[in-house]
């Protein structure tokens, strides 16, 4: 605008400058949308990985819990058997 002035190729309403700035804004908007989409994709992949890790951890924790429950039931049965033998 400073170079163009009142006598330049683009008079006061600066229509050409407005067009250039609008095109720049459109390009920036597209670039920001692409970056946001990529960021969402990365977040989705991280969430999927976290879900898989949580599922594996749950399986690892539940397996010994079931074994402990079975051992307690077996111990209770043996305890009852010993009580019957003593009586």
Buried (B, 14 or more C-beta within 10 A) or exposed (E): EEEBEEEEEBEEEBEEEEEEEEEEEEEEEEEEEEEEEEEEEEEEEEEEEEEEEEEEEEEEEEEEEEEEEEEEEEEEEEEEEEEEEEE
